[in-house]
């Protein structure tokens, strides 16, 4: 099973069922299997939306600031800074 690690920066304020993201906030993610690929595919293809924090996030509301392939040793905090 693969683990996809990536960081997203929010371009606008978004209220999700679990919490709120502010403009410029960065969320470091580790997703296992299809979930991680789904996030990255949605961002890469601009398909419009993906599951996030108990709700749905629009691709236009975020930007991918780092994409760390599985098996690659790297500190996400360093990439996102």
N, C-alpha and C positions, 0 to 999 in steps of 0.2 A: 504494500500500500504506500502510495506516495504522499508526501507532505509538501504543500505549496505554501511558500511564505512571501508576503508582499505587504506593502504599506500604501494606504490610500489617504489623500489629502482632500478635505471637503471644501468645495468652492462656494457653498452657501450654507446657511443654517438649515438643519433638517431635524424634525422631531420624529423619532421612532417610538414604537411601543415601550421599549426597554430604557431608552435614554435619548438625550438630545446631542447632536454634534454641531459645533460652532464653525464659522468660517475659518479656514486655515488649520483646523485640528487635523492631526494625523492619527490614523488607526493602524496599528501593526497587527497583521492577521497571520495565523497559521491554520490552514484548512487541510483536512485529510481527504484524499481520494477525489471523488467527483466534485465535491463542494468547492475546493480551491480552484480546480480547472474551470468550473462554472463561473466563478467570479472573474477570472482572467479572460475567459472567452467573451463574457458580456462586455468587459472593458475593451477588448481587442476588436470586437466586431460591432460595437455600439448598438447592440441588440435592444437597448433601451432600459432594462431593469435587472436587478438581481436581489436575492434574499439577503437581508442584513438586519441584525438586532431585533428580530421578531417582526420585521416589517419588510417593505420593499424599498430599495434605493434606486434612484434613476442614475444611469451612467453619466448623464450630463452634470450631476451634482458632485462628482468626484474626479480626481486624476490619480493615476498610478504613479507613485514617486519612487518605488523600488519593486523589483521582482526578483526574488532569490530562488533559483531552481532548487528542487529537492536534492539533498546530498551535498549542497554547497555550504561551506562553513563561513558565515558572515554575520556580523552583528547588525540587526535591523535598525537599532537606534542610531548607529553610525551612518547608515545609508540615508535614513529619513531626516537627519539633522541638517 
